[in-house]
């Protein structure tokens, strides 16, 4: 991991993470700590199950709902998620590139 770069974490899954130790808060803090306490230096992107949402694309047969991972992604200043069941990920990644671009422009690496 470079001190002079944005950290981009991307996950794509059709299951929630129920086996990892910790919680979305502790996962978040670990990434922020890895970037020297600078949350602005972290971008988190997730494509995951959305079954329980009113605007769900997935159903229980396609993917498992992912509330822990959704909470994790949403907790970041530069965090976003989309449905893993969407027929195309083009729009999601186009928006993600814009977020990464803005993050890079605002990023001031610590010497």
N, C-alpha and C positions, 0 to 999 in steps of 0.2 A: 504494500500500500504506500503510495507516494504522499508526502506532506503537501506537495504543491498541486494536488488534483482533487477534483470532486470524486466522492465514492458513490457509485451507482449500484444499488442492490436491486436485482430483478428476480422475481420468482413467478413460476407458472405451475399451478397445481389444480387438481380436481378433488383434493382432500384438505381438510383443516389440519393444522399442526397441533395435535393433542399430546404428542409424545415428548416434545422438546422440554427440557427443564426451563423454569422461569416463566415469565409472562411477557405480553407485548411491551409492557413498560421496561422490564429488565433487558429485553432484546434491544429496544430503542437506546437505552442508556449505554449499552455495550458498543453500539455503532458510534454514538456521539463521543464516547470516551476514546474510541479508536481514531477519531478525527480531531483529537486534542480539545474536545469540548465544544466544537463548532458544528452545531446542527445544520447551519446553512451549507456545510460542505457535504451533506448527505442527501441523496435522492433515492427514494424507495418506490418501486413499481411492482404491482402485483396483478396477475391475472388469476382469478380464483372463483370458486362457487359462490353463487348469489341467491340460492334457493328461497330464503326467507324474506327477501326484499320484495316490495310491492311491484317493482319494475324488473323482476327476475327474468333472466334469459335461460338459466338452467332449471332443470327439474331434478328430483332425487335420483333418477336413473342416469343422468348425464354427469352430475358432479355433486359432491358433498358440500354443504354450506360451510363457509370459512370465516366465522365471526372473529376468531383470534387473529388471523392474518389480515383481515379487513381492518380491525382495530389498530394493528401494528402499522399498516401502510398509512392510514388516516391520521396517525399521531404525529407524523412528520410535517414540517413546514412545506417541504417539497416531496410529498408522498401522494400517490394516487393508486387507484385500483380499477380494474374493469372485469367484466365477466369472462371467465375462461370458455364459456359456451358460445360466445359471439362468433358468428361465421368467419369474420376476418378481424385480425388484430391491427390492421393498417391505421385506423383512426387513433387507436390507443397509443401506438408507438409514435405516430406523428405528433400527438400532443406531448408525449414524453420527451421527444427531442426538443420541443420548445421549452419545457420546464428545465431540462438539462442545460440548454443554451443560456437561459436566464440565470441559472445557478452559477454557471461558469463566469458569466459577465460580472456577477456580484461577488464572486469568491476572491478573497484577499488572503493568500497563503501567508502563514506565519513563517518568517525567515528562520 
